[in-house]
Amino acid sequence: MIFSASTCGFYPECLKKNYDVANTWPSDAIVIDNDVFLKFSAAPPSGKKRGADENGMPCWIDLPEQTVKQKQATKAAMVRSERDSIVDRVSREINRLEDAGTDASSWRKYRMALRNVPEQDGFPSSITWPTQPAKFTGK
């Protein structure tokens, strides 16, 4: 197996002719043994990614730290996902109540408040979750 530090990728040596025809064989290609390939072609440890050391060999390197903006985007996506899950459950509750002829207006207000969570000042770092009007009646 071949490893390229510039691409941090592996290349089967048997396909070198194909890469040469396409003029895409990496100029820094080095032969590595199968144990190295197996170790660095597997999922990386938490917080790491495949890179290359000073000798051009594969190694695990730290993932770059997220920017504040990236961290906020990640947090916002997580909060929205949680909110969407709750909204789905609330919508099913509203359907059950309405199917039974029961007033579901407090649940509809709760669902709207959930939908408005991303509009709160301080979102996604500071959230005030709306209060659920009652216990869920279904599953």
N, C-alpha and C positions, 0 to 999 in steps of 0.2 A: 504494500500500500504506500501511497505517496501523500505527503503533507506539504501544504504551501503556507508559509507564515503570512504572506501578503493577503491571502484570501481566507485564512484560517479554515481551509477546506481540505477534504481528502479526495484523492483521485486514484481510481484503480489503474495500476500500471499497464494492464492489458488494453486499456483504451487510449494509451498515449498517442497512437497513430491518428486516431479520430480527432483528438485535441490539437495535434500538430497540423492536420489538414485545415482545421478551423482557426489556427493560429491563436489558440487559447490555453496552451499548456503553460502553467506558471513557470517563470524563469527561476524562482527560488525553490522549486520542487526538491524534496529530500525523501529518501526511503526511510520508512519507519517499520518497526516490527508489529505483528498482529496484536500483541498485548497492549501496546501504546494506542493502536487504532481502537481497540475495544474499549479501553478506558476513556478515551476522549471523544468517541462517537456516541457514548451513552449520555443520558440526561446529566447536565452539570449539577454540582452541589448548589444548595440554596445560596443565592446572592453572587453566583459566579457565572462566567461564560467562557467559552473556549477562546484562547488567545495563543500567542507564541512567546517563548522565552528568548533570551539573547542569542541562543544557538539556533533559533528557527524551529525548535521542537514544540509540539503542542503542550499547553499547560492551561490550568484554570486561572482566570484573572477575575478581579472584582468587577461587578457590574457598575457602570457609572451611577453616581448618586442622582436621584431624580431632582429636578428643579422644583422650586416651590409651586410653580404653575402646574407641573406634572403631578405633584403630590395632591394638589387641590382637585385636579381633574379625576384622579383615581378615586379620591374620597367621594367626590360628587357622584361618580358612577356607582360606587358601592351604596351610597345612600339612596339614589334613585332606584336601584335594583331592589333594595329592601322596601322602599315605599311602593313600588309596583307590585311586589308580592302581597303586601297588605291590601292595596287597592283591589287586586283580583279577588282576594278572600271577602272583602267588604261587598264587592259587586255580587258575588254569589249569595251573600247574606241578604242583600236587598232583594234579589230575585226570589229567594225562599219566602221572605216576609210578604212580598207583593203577591206571590202565588197563593199564599194563605189568606190574602185579604187583610193583612196587617199593615198599619202605617209604618213606612220605612223612611220618613222624612229626616229623622235624626241621623240615620245611617247615610243618607245622601249628602247631608251637610258635612258629616265626618269624611266621606270620600272626597268631597270638594276641598276640604281643608288639607287632606293628604296630598292631593294633586298640587296644591299651592305651596307645599313645603319648600321646593327650590326657589320660590320667590322671597323667602324670608331673608331679612338682613343677617349677614354672617354665614349664610349657606356656603359651603357644606360643613364648615368647622363648628358652627354653633346652630343647633336645631332645637326648636320647641315642637315636639310631636303633639298633634291634637289628641284630645282625650276620646277614647272609644266610648260610644254612648251606652253600650250594654255588652253582656257576654254574647259570643257567637252561639247561635242556636243549632247550627249544623257543623259538618266536618269540612 
